Amino acid sequence: GKITHLQLEIGNLEKTRAIMAEELVKLTNQNDELEEKVKEIPKLRTQLRDLDQRYNTILQMYGEKAEEAEELRLDLEDVKNMYKTQIDELLRQRLS
């Protein structure tokens, strides 16, 4: 009767306790892992900031180079047009 019922309940409670103890171990391990990862965050932030700075510097350099290239291209156009004008002029002189 009552004693058997109590024994069953004790058995169930012991099982539950064992399961909870296991869960606690799991959670503790997860917590340790998370704490390790959290420690990494500041380092990652610093790395990201450095990368950002390098990227922006390179982007700026690229922009400057692109501008220089465009200026050179325009200069070349001017020179070509100048030569073309001179040649046309010479040809016109020859013909007249």
C-alpha positions as CSV (number, residue, x, y, z in Angstrom):
1,G,0.0,0.0,0.0
2,K,1.4,3.3,1.2
3,I,5.0,2.2,1.6
4,T,5.2,0.7,-2.0
5,H,3.7,4.0,-3.2
6,L,6.4,6.0,-1.4
7,Q,9.1,3.7,-2.7
8,L,7.9,4.2,-6.3
9,E,7.8,8.0,-5.7
10,I,11.4,7.9,-4.3
11,G,12.5,5.9,-7.4
12,N,10.9,8.5,-9.7
13,L,12.5,11.4,-7.8
14,E,15.9,9.7,-7.9
15,K,15.5,9.3,-11.7
16,T,14.5,12.9,-12.1
17,R,17.4,14.0,-9.9
18,A,19.9,12.0,-12.0
19,I,18.4,13.5,-15.2
20,M,18.6,17.0,-13.7
21,A,22.2,16.4,-12.6
22,E,23.1,15.4,-16.2
23,E,21.4,18.5,-17.6
24,L,23.3,20.6,-15.1
25,V,26.6,19.2,-16.2
26,K,25.6,19.8,-19.9
27,L,24.5,23.4,-19.2
28,T,27.7,24.1,-17.2
29,N,29.8,22.9,-20.1
30,Q,27.8,25.0,-22.5
31,N,28.2,28.0,-20.2
32,D,32.0,27.5,-20.2
33,E,32.1,27.3,-24.0
34,L,29.9,30.5,-24.2
35,E,32.2,32.3,-21.8
36,E,35.2,31.3,-23.9
37,K,33.5,32.7,-27.0
38,V,32.5,35.9,-25.2
39,K,36.1,36.4,-24.3
40,E,36.9,36.2,-28.0
41,I,34.5,39.1,-28.8
42,P,36.8,42.1,-28.0
43,K,39.6,40.5,-30.0
44,L,37.3,40.0,-33.0
45,R,36.0,43.6,-32.6
46,T,39.6,44.9,-32.8
47,Q,40.4,42.7,-35.8
48,L,37.3,43.9,-37.6
49,R,38.1,47.5,-36.9
50,D,41.6,47.0,-38.3
51,L,40.2,45.3,-41.4
52,D,37.8,48.2,-41.8
53,Q,40.6,50.8,-41.6
54,R,42.7,48.8,-44.1
55,Y,39.7,48.5,-46.5
56,N,39.0,52.2,-46.3
57,T,42.6,53.1,-46.9
58,I,42.8,50.8,-49.9
59,L,39.5,52.2,-51.2
60,Q,40.8,55.7,-50.9
61,M,44.0,54.8,-52.7
62,Y,42.0,53.1,-55.4
63,G,39.9,56.2,-55.8
64,E,43.0,58.4,-56.2
65,K,44.5,56.0,-58.7
66,A,41.3,55.9,-60.7
67,E,41.2,59.7,-60.7
68,E,44.9,59.9,-61.9
69,A,44.1,57.4,-64.6
70,E,41.1,59.4,-65.8
71,E,43.3,62.6,-65.8
72,L,45.9,60.8,-67.9
73,R,43.3,59.6,-70.3
74,L,42.0,63.1,-70.8
75,D,45.6,64.4,-71.2
76,L,46.1,61.8,-73.9
77,E,42.9,62.8,-75.7
78,D,44.1,66.4,-75.7
79,V,47.5,65.4,-77.1
80,K,45.9,63.2,-79.8
81,N,43.5,66.1,-80.7
82,M,46.4,68.5,-80.9
83,Y,48.4,66.2,-83.2
84,K,45.3,65.6,-85.3
85,T,44.8,69.4,-85.7
86,Q,48.5,69.9,-86.6
87,I,48.4,67.1,-89.2
88,D,45.1,68.5,-90.7
89,E,46.8,71.9,-90.8
90,L,49.9,70.5,-92.5
91,L,47.8,68.6,-95.0
92,R,45.8,71.7,-95.8
93,Q,49.0,73.7,-96.3
94,R,50.4,71.0,-98.6
95,L,47.2,71.0,-100.7
96,S,46.8,74.7,-101.1
